Amino acid sequence: MDAPVLPPLLATVLAAPQLGLTLAVGAAVGVILGLTGAGGGILAVPLLVFGLHLPLQQAAPTGLIAVGTAAALAAVLGLREGIVRYRAAGLMSAFGMVTAPAGVWLAARLPTTPLLLGFAFLLLLVAWRSLRASAANGDAAPPEHPPCQLDPEQGRLRWTGRCACALGATGLTSGLLSGLFGVGGGFVIVPALQQVSNIDLRSIQATSLAVIALVSVSGVAAASASGALPWAVALPFGTGVVAALLAARALARRLHPGHLRRAFGLLTLAVALMMIARALGWRIG
């Protein structure tokens, strides 16, 4: 009896010389995501750059798979709890899904050095916010008169022109950054919703995750269509992410959130400095 013929893509994945390393890098990203949430996906791209030596233009859409997967799993849990503001998420996602392919297109045409420096700047911003939140226990006072306000009787947002414009602008920005750098954009969406609405933090985070999941689909599809997504790396990488993510979620419940934020901030700061060094031509990894 003849041996079964494997699909070409699966055969390529199994024959890849770095299959074990790719699974390990994916597992490392999954652990970070499980401990810190979808925001930790911003470290997926640097790990792909330093661990698997992918160019940033390929690492970004590959990392977006990890970010989107983590966000989708968490968003489903948020929907089950009824804390996702799905209309707001739908509006932001619609705008973000338009600009994500534009970000992918732009990333393929920009020189590597500006991309690395831009990504390093984002990492520094995320590290600063994480360290500041760990010092302040993550507490933030809601704005007094935001454009998007909850109706106390219905428990829904009051839709106004100002609110729609604020949410649309947030979606446009997060989508562009998702396509350009392979990040989910949660570091844009969460602070923006805190500034333009009086939604509670758990609902903001769940809504942000729903947006990230939907926008990631657009970015990955655009990268795949343009040939910028290395599926032979992306498939085992994504497998490692999901397996480790599910295992790490249980561990996260036993750790202090403030300690996790501080550790994530310090790790992100170190990775940002490594990205700057790479951009300046210093060999690392």
FENBELMO-V21445 format. One record per residue. PHI is phi in whole degrees, -180 to 180 (* if undefined). PSI is psi as a letter, one per 30 degrees, with the letter a starting at -180 (* if undefined). Layout:
phi->PHI psi->PSI
phi->PHI psi->PSI
//
This chain:
phi->* psi->k
phi->-69 psi->k
phi->-69 psi->k
phi->-62 psi->k
phi->-92 psi->k
phi->-78 psi->k
phi->-57 psi->k
phi->-54 psi->e
phi->-66 psi->e
phi->-65 psi->e
phi->-63 psi->e
phi->-65 psi->e
phi->-63 psi->e
phi->-67 psi->f
phi->-90 psi->f
phi->-64 psi->k
phi->-67 psi->f
phi->-108 psi->g
phi->-59 psi->e
phi->-63 psi->e
phi->-66 psi->e
phi->-64 psi->e
phi->-63 psi->e
phi->-66 psi->e
phi->-64 psi->e
phi->-61 psi->e
phi->-65 psi->e
phi->-62 psi->e
phi->-65 psi->e
phi->-61 psi->e
phi->-63 psi->e
phi->-61 psi->e
phi->-65 psi->e
phi->-65 psi->e
phi->-85 psi->e
phi->-115 psi->f
phi->93 psi->a
phi->-63 psi->f
phi->-61 psi->f
phi->-68 psi->f
phi->-66 psi->f
phi->-65 psi->f
phi->-86 psi->f
phi->-64 psi->e
phi->-65 psi->e
phi->-58 psi->e
phi->-66 psi->e
phi->-70 psi->e
phi->-69 psi->e
phi->-85 psi->e
phi->-82 psi->e
phi->-111 psi->f
phi->58 psi->h
phi->-80 psi->k
phi->-65 psi->l
phi->-57 psi->e
phi->-65 psi->f
phi->-95 psi->e
phi->-66 psi->e
phi->-61 psi->e
phi->-68 psi->f
phi->-67 psi->e
phi->-64 psi->e
phi->-64 psi->f
phi->-62 psi->e
phi->-64 psi->e
phi->-61 psi->e
phi->-64 psi->e
phi->-64 psi->e
phi->-63 psi->e
phi->-65 psi->e
phi->-64 psi->e
phi->-61 psi->e
phi->-70 psi->e
phi->-66 psi->e
phi->-61 psi->e
phi->-63 psi->e
phi->-65 psi->e
phi->-66 psi->e
phi->-65 psi->e
phi->-84 psi->f
phi->75 psi->g
phi->-110 psi->g
phi->-85 psi->k
phi->-83 psi->i
phi->-69 psi->f
phi->-71 psi->e
phi->-65 psi->e
phi->-63 psi->e
phi->-64 psi->e
phi->-67 psi->e
phi->-63 psi->e
phi->-65 psi->e
phi->-60 psi->e
phi->-72 psi->e
phi->-66 psi->e
phi->-71 psi->f
phi->-79 psi->e
phi->-88 psi->f
phi->-60 psi->e
phi->-61 psi->e
phi->-64 psi->e
phi->-65 psi->e
phi->-62 psi->e
phi->-62 psi->e
phi->-67 psi->e
phi->-62 psi->e
phi->-72 psi->f
phi->-114 psi->f
phi->-86 psi->k
phi->-63 psi->l
phi->-65 psi->e
phi->-60 psi->e
phi->-61 psi->e
phi->-64 psi->e
phi->-63 psi->e
phi->-67 psi->e
phi->-63 psi->e
phi->-67 psi->e
phi->-61 psi->e
phi->-63 psi->e
phi->-62 psi->e
phi->-62 psi->e
phi->-62 psi->e
phi->-63 psi->e
phi->-65 psi->e
phi->-62 psi->e
phi->-62 psi->e
phi->-64 psi->e
phi->-65 psi->e
phi->-67 psi->e
phi->-66 psi->e
phi->-66 psi->e
phi->-67 psi->e
phi->-76 psi->f
phi->-102 psi->g
phi->62 psi->g
phi->73 psi->g
phi->-83 psi->k
phi->-148 psi->k
phi->-76 psi->k
phi->-69 psi->l
phi->-67 psi->l
phi->-78 psi->e
phi->-131 psi->i
phi->-76 psi->l
phi->-62 psi->e
phi->-108 psi->j
phi->-121 psi->k
phi->-79 psi->k
phi->-78 psi->j
phi->-63 psi->f
phi->-82 psi->e
phi->-93 psi->f
phi->74 psi->g
phi->-119 psi->l
phi->-70 psi->k
phi->-86 psi->j
phi->-84 psi->k
phi->-130 psi->l
phi->-62 psi->e
phi->-63 psi->e
phi->-65 psi->e
phi->-63 psi->e
phi->-65 psi->e
phi->-64 psi->e
phi->-69 psi->e
phi->-63 psi->e
phi->-64 psi->e
phi->-63 psi->e
phi->-64 psi->e
phi->-60 psi->e
phi->-67 psi->e
phi->-65 psi->e
phi->-66 psi->e
phi->-62 psi->e
phi->-68 psi->e
phi->-62 psi->e
phi->-71 psi->e
phi->-75 psi->e
phi->-117 psi->f
phi->75 psi->g
phi->-105 psi->l
phi->-73 psi->f
phi->93 psi->g
phi->-62 psi->e
phi->-71 psi->f
phi->-95 psi->e
phi->-68 psi->e
phi->-63 psi->e
phi->-62 psi->e
phi->-64 psi->e
phi->-66 psi->e
phi->-67 psi->f
phi->-85 psi->e
phi->-106 psi->g
phi->-144 psi->l
phi->-111 psi->g
phi->-71 psi->k
phi->-70 psi->l
phi->-62 psi->e
phi->-62 psi->e
phi->-69 psi->e
phi->-62 psi->e
phi->-64 psi->e
phi->-66 psi->e
phi->-66 psi->e
phi->-60 psi->e
phi->-64 psi->e
phi->-64 psi->e
phi->-64 psi->e
phi->-59 psi->e
phi->-61 psi->e
phi->-70 psi->e
phi->-67 psi->e
phi->-62 psi->e
phi->-59 psi->e
phi->-64 psi->e
phi->-64 psi->e
phi->-65 psi->e
phi->-63 psi->e
phi->-66 psi->e
phi->-66 psi->e
phi->-64 psi->e
phi->-66 psi->e
phi->-88 psi->f
phi->82 psi->g
phi->-89 psi->f
phi->-105 psi->j
phi->-81 psi->j
phi->-63 psi->f
phi->-64 psi->f
phi->-94 psi->e
phi->-64 psi->e
phi->-66 psi->e
phi->-66 psi->e
phi->-60 psi->e
phi->-63 psi->e
phi->-63 psi->e
phi->-63 psi->e
phi->-61 psi->e
phi->-63 psi->e
phi->-62 psi->e
phi->-72 psi->e
phi->-61 psi->e
phi->-65 psi->e
phi->-71 psi->e
phi->-76 psi->f
phi->-60 psi->e
phi->-66 psi->e
phi->-67 psi->e
phi->-61 psi->e
phi->-68 psi->f
phi->-95 psi->f
phi->-107 psi->l
phi->-73 psi->k
phi->-57 psi->e
phi->-63 psi->e
phi->-66 psi->e
phi->-64 psi->e
phi->-63 psi->e
phi->-66 psi->e
phi->-64 psi->e
phi->-65 psi->e
phi->-62 psi->e
phi->-66 psi->e
phi->-64 psi->e
phi->-64 psi->e
phi->-61 psi->e
phi->-63 psi->e
phi->-66 psi->e
phi->-60 psi->e
phi->-65 psi->e
phi->-66 psi->e
phi->-66 psi->e
phi->-64 psi->e
phi->-62 psi->e
phi->-64 psi->e
phi->-64 psi->e
phi->-84 psi->g
phi->95 psi->g
phi->-84 psi->k
phi->-77 psi->k
phi->-135 psi->k
phi->77 psi->*
//
